[in-house]
Amino acid sequence: MCVFMYVGEFDEYMWHGEMKKEAEFLRSIGTVARYTVEKGQHHRLETLAGANAGRLFDWFEETRKGCSK
């Protein structure tokens, strides 16, 4: 299983600690888990919207190939 998590640098809901902790736990049990802080972003991540959504599809392709660490 591959898990990709994103949080905005300025996310007002404070997801940072929870997501980082979850990614660390998942990695500890052998899951490929990535936690990414999107610089300059708030809760709604413009860096993954519209023309930038291709980054998400890249991860789908990586998952299809079995993930890599």
C-alpha positions as CSV (number, residue, x, y, z in Angstrom):
1,M,0.0,0.0,0.0
2,C,1.2,3.5,-0.7
3,V,-0.1,6.5,1.3
4,F,0.5,10.1,0.1
5,M,-0.5,12.9,2.5
6,Y,-0.4,16.6,1.9
7,V,-0.9,19.5,4.2
8,G,-0.7,23.2,3.6
9,E,2.2,25.0,5.4
10,F,-0.4,27.5,6.8
11,D,-3.3,25.0,7.3
12,E,-5.4,26.6,10.1
13,Y,-6.8,23.2,11.1
14,M,-3.3,22.1,12.3
15,W,-3.1,18.8,10.5
16,H,0.7,18.8,10.6
17,G,1.3,16.8,13.8
18,E,-1.4,14.2,13.1
19,M,-0.4,13.6,9.6
20,K,3.3,13.4,10.4
21,K,2.7,11.0,13.3
22,E,0.5,8.8,11.0
23,A,3.1,8.7,8.3
24,E,5.8,7.7,10.8
25,F,3.6,4.9,12.1
26,L,2.7,3.6,8.7
27,R,6.4,3.6,7.7
28,S,7.2,1.7,10.9
29,I,4.9,-1.2,9.8
30,G,6.4,-1.3,6.3
31,T,3.9,0.9,4.4
32,V,5.3,3.4,1.9
33,A,4.0,6.6,3.4
34,R,4.9,10.1,2.3
35,Y,4.0,13.3,4.2
36,T,4.4,16.5,2.2
37,V,4.1,20.1,3.4
38,E,3.0,22.3,0.6
39,K,4.9,25.6,1.0
40,G,2.8,28.8,1.1
41,Q,-0.5,26.9,1.1
42,H,-3.5,27.0,3.5
43,H,-6.1,24.2,3.9
44,R,-7.1,24.3,0.2
45,L,-4.0,23.2,-1.7
46,E,-3.8,25.2,-4.9
47,T,-0.5,23.4,-5.6
48,L,-2.5,20.2,-6.3
49,A,-5.4,21.8,-8.2
50,G,-6.0,22.4,-11.9
51,A,-2.9,22.1,-14.0
52,N,-1.0,21.0,-11.0
53,A,-3.2,17.9,-10.4
54,G,-0.9,15.9,-12.5
55,R,1.3,15.3,-9.5
56,L,-1.5,13.3,-8.0
57,F,-1.7,11.1,-11.1
58,D,2.0,10.5,-10.9
59,W,1.5,8.9,-7.5
60,F,-1.3,6.7,-8.9
61,E,1.1,5.5,-11.5
62,E,3.8,4.8,-8.9
63,T,1.2,2.9,-6.8
64,R,0.2,0.8,-9.8
65,K,3.9,-0.2,-10.2
66,G,4.1,-1.3,-6.5
67,C,5.5,1.9,-4.8
68,S,9.1,2.6,-4.0
69,K,10.6,3.8,-0.8
